[in-house]
């Protein structure tokens, strides 16, 4: 679900203090995008919203969520039906796991 190696690499790249700012910004921006998914009020299109979510998720190591967004993005681009509720649920699980485990995982 979470690629902790990627998370550790990102923290090493930006430094511990800046990493906390990156996490805060990520959570804020992705929470906003998730709310748009819930409301079906996309800034441009569903595919574009999913593309944004995929990229953000990949950057912070939310690998399972990123994979789901990638598949959904392709489906949306092809005009297929996207299970946005499943995407929202996946993010919420990943977010909860990340926030609960990050201190322990990154202390090692």
C-alpha positions in Angstrom: 0.0 0.0 0.0 2.8 2.4 1.0 6.2 2.3 -0.6 8.2 3.2 2.6 11.5 3.1 0.6 10.2 5.9 -1.6 9.0 7.8 1.5 12.4 7.5 3.1 14.2 8.5 -0.1 12.0 11.6 -0.4 12.7 12.5 3.2 16.4 12.1 2.6 16.2 14.2 -0.6 14.3 17.2 1.0 15.4 16.9 4.6 13.4 16.0 7.6 12.0 19.5 8.2 11.0 20.2 4.6 9.6 16.6 4.4 6.9 17.5 7.0 5.9 20.5 4.8 5.8 18.2 1.7 3.5 15.8 3.6 1.3 18.6 4.8 0.9 20.0 1.3 0.3 16.6 -0.2 -2.4 15.7 2.3 -4.1 19.1 1.8 -4.0 19.0 -2.0 -5.1 15.4 -2.3 -7.8 15.8 0.3 -9.2 18.7 -1.9 -9.0 16.5 -5.0 -10.8 13.7 -3.2 -13.5 16.0 -2.2 -13.9 17.0 -5.9 -14.2 13.3 -6.7 -16.9 12.9 -4.1 -18.8 15.9 -5.4 -18.1 15.0 -9.0 -16.9 18.6 -9.4 -13.6 18.2 -11.3 -11.5 21.2 -12.1 -11.1 20.0 -15.7 -12.0 16.4 -16.3 -12.1 13.1 -14.3 -9.1 11.8 -16.3 -7.1 15.0 -15.4 -8.1 14.8 -11.7 -7.0 11.1 -11.6 -3.7 12.0 -13.4 -3.0 14.6 -10.7 -3.8 12.1 -7.9 -1.6 9.5 -9.5 1.4 11.8 -9.8 0.9 13.1 -6.2 0.6 9.6 -4.9 3.7 8.3 -6.7 5.8 11.2 -5.3 4.9 10.3 -1.7 5.0 6.5 -2.0 1.2 5.8 -2.0 1.9 3.1 -4.6 -1.3 1.1 -4.3 -3.4 4.3 -4.6 -1.3 5.5 -7.5 -1.8 2.2 -9.4 -5.5 2.4 -8.9 -5.6 6.1 -10.1 -3.5 5.1 -13.1 -5.9 2.3 -14.1 -8.9 4.6 -13.5 -7.3 7.4 -15.5 -7.0 5.1 -18.5 -10.6 4.0 -18.1 -11.8 7.6 -17.9 -9.8 8.5 -21.0 -11.5 5.7 -22.9 -15.0 6.8 -21.7 -15.5 4.0 -19.3 -17.1 4.0 -15.9 -14.8 4.8 -13.0 -15.5 3.6 -9.5 -14.7 6.9 -7.7 -16.0 5.5 -4.4 -13.3 2.8 -4.6 -10.6 5.4 -5.3 -11.8 7.5 -2.3 -11.8 4.5 -0.1 -8.3 3.5 -1.2 -6.9 6.9 -0.5 -8.5 7.0 2.9 -7.0 3.6 3.8 -3.6 4.7 2.5 -3.7 8.1 4.2 -4.7 6.5 7.6 -1.9 3.9 7.3 0.7 6.5 6.3 -0.1 8.9 9.1 -0.3 6.1 11.7 3.0 4.4 10.7 5.3 7.1 9.4 7.0 8.0 12.6 7.8 4.4 13.4 8.8 3.5 9.8 11.0 6.5 9.3 12.7 6.2 12.7 14.5 3.1 11.6 
